[in-house]
């Protein structure tokens, strides 16, 4: 089976060489709408991460008291691993392209388990912060190459829905942990906000070892390879333990670790990455790092109440957002493909992100104003829900769009989006609350909302000129071999 990439980077299917041999005739595999599947399935039968941040803002206050540090210093438990979780996948992406996704998930997660145990047991603040830094590295695999795994598994016409499901877990792990972590810190102690995630991650690691198959697949170059693969498939379960599901074609090269940043030359990658990074920072991390000081000082809430407020608003917003974001994105792509004679137009997905331009900034402003005028606590909770409704729409659209544009480079793109998100979010804990204190909550949050809205201009540019830019720049040379 053969498939090529056009100059625009979109997958094109060769009707003469795709599909299975049926009575001497080659036939394309079609999606439910009658268009060719992208990518075409192979005859070869071999063809998520757990968020461990229970030790987030509800536990800042009790841990700060126990360690004799300020609440602001305690927030570094979140910001430091955020930074390292963004940088580490730069190593995982090229390694996963060569050795497969499964070895990376298993090895990196093992480090995360050890780091969480160190966080729970460390007697001093310096030890805790060091362990949290390694925890950022050890829990970064799913965030770095998770979207690439989604691209490995699902076709273009359904990528919006499944990219959205992946984004729900990336976004809501921290939100749900805020709810659970508050009660844990209150009832059994703040150190258990590290022990319990350690146990959960260890259980997840066991599931990965025994149940997670390899999703990366290098297409065979001739029919003989297909026959060999079919024969070898009978022992595929045993291959979970000898890591031979991926044929290693070459060894890593130093330049491989720069492949993520080479994708920055493409506007269809860099502009969504900028918008997504800012949106995630102001629409998710900002609420986490500012929630404890704001709700505890303004409303005199304890850890469990802070966790409920943050978790209720953010989780509700993202869940409702995904009920529409993924299916709407796929539907818009289908209609555009139909109008274009069966040729997909990835920029059509971006039309589904317009609501995010209004909802995300509006939710940020609502929370800020409610904090400033000390309204009922449901005011800022509703603001977080509205903002996260918009964030889910933006996140799903960005992930699905960039993967549609450059599917062979999905691991590099996933890593780049994660890098931008984490690095942008890293300093938020250092300046957000001081900024609000120096001005007012309403003014500070309004400025951030305006910044977020301005970054949407890049998405508008892609709606207007994205297809032309992709055709002009062509597709990256690396990664084509995986699709042939």
ABEGO torsion letter per residue (X at the ends): XBBBBBAAGBBBBBAAABEBBBGGBBBBBBBAAGBBBOBBBBABAAXXBBBAAAABAAAAAAAAAAAGBBAAAAAAAAAAAAAAAAAAAAAAAAAAAAAEAAAAAAAAAAAAAAAAAAAAABABAAAAAAAAAAAAAAAAAAAAAAAAAAAAABBAAAAAAAAAAAAAAAAAAAAAAAAAAAAAAAAAEAAAAAAAAAAAAAAAAAAAAAABBBABBBBBABAAAAAAAAAAAAAAAAAAAAGAABBBABBBBAAAAAAAAAAAABAAAAAAAAAAAAAAAAAAAAAAAAAAAAAAAAAGBBAAAAAAAAAAAAAAAAAAAAAAAAAAAAAAAAAAAAAAGGBBBAAAAAAAAAAAAAAAAAAAAAAAAAAAAGBBAAAAAAAAAAAAAAAAAAAAAAAAAAAAABAAAAAAAAAAAAAAAAAAAAAAAAAAAAAAAABBAAAAAAAAAAAAAAAAAAAAAAAAAAAAAAAAAEBBABGAAAAX
